[in-house]
């Protein structure tokens, strides 16, 4: 018979091996043990991108770019190259703000000057001389007319073009022509832009034009209103005495048969000044 002490030893050894097998085969124990499997590339990337500072409850995840940069530095001992960010497009308003208040003030000033120049250009007034026979239509007839009078009967193409160039607000001398003493007798204003002269279509009218049609009109007129009659008539003879001075370029002397002609601002003002001077006195 075997000694009593050896039996328990064998039994105990057998029991330990059985318990070891039982623990290995226990499903509950298997669920608590960690099985080591080779990591995949995807699992490594996920682990790197979810890296956080341990021990903190509100740990901030580390960006994937920072992890990749750190790994690159470990391998190459160099800093990972950073991609250049595309420049943000700058708006025109931002450029104006960056330029400072002085630039904005200058821009606003230039804009104001431009608007003022445009306004002044619109307010520039034209000046003219318009002839009419006093026995047909005199300055007194203009003053008696009910409202603006149409300056009709112009049948010269150069004069017609002058009529079409006139603007509301332009000033014109009323000139009596084909009379004993021709000359300037008054000042009037253009109150309506050029429009079609209807007398060209009327066979009974003095200025009827058989070549004119309503689809292709040939002649135009403007409407005028009186401003004032001059204190004295400034005759053609008096005007000619100044034809070598201020009035040397006046169209009245160069195109004598033209019923409508332009007058320069200087010429217009000079003739107005003659009104208050003795007739024939040289003012050049």
Secondary structure, 3 states (H helix, E strand, C coil): CCCHHHHHHHHHHHHHHHHHHHHHHCHHHHHHCCCCCCCCHHHHHHHHHCCCCCCCCCCCCCCHHHHHHHHHHHHHCCCCCCCCCCCCCCCHHHHHHHHCHHHHHHHHHHHHHHHHHHHHHHHCCCEEEEEEECCCCCHHHHHHCCCCEECCCCCCHHHHHHHHHCCCCCEEEEEEECCCCCEEEEEEEEEEEEEECHHHHCCCCCCCCCCCCCCCCCCEEEEEEEEEEEEEEEEHHHHHCCCCCCCCCCHHHHCCCCCEEECCHHHHHHHHHHCCCCCCCCCC
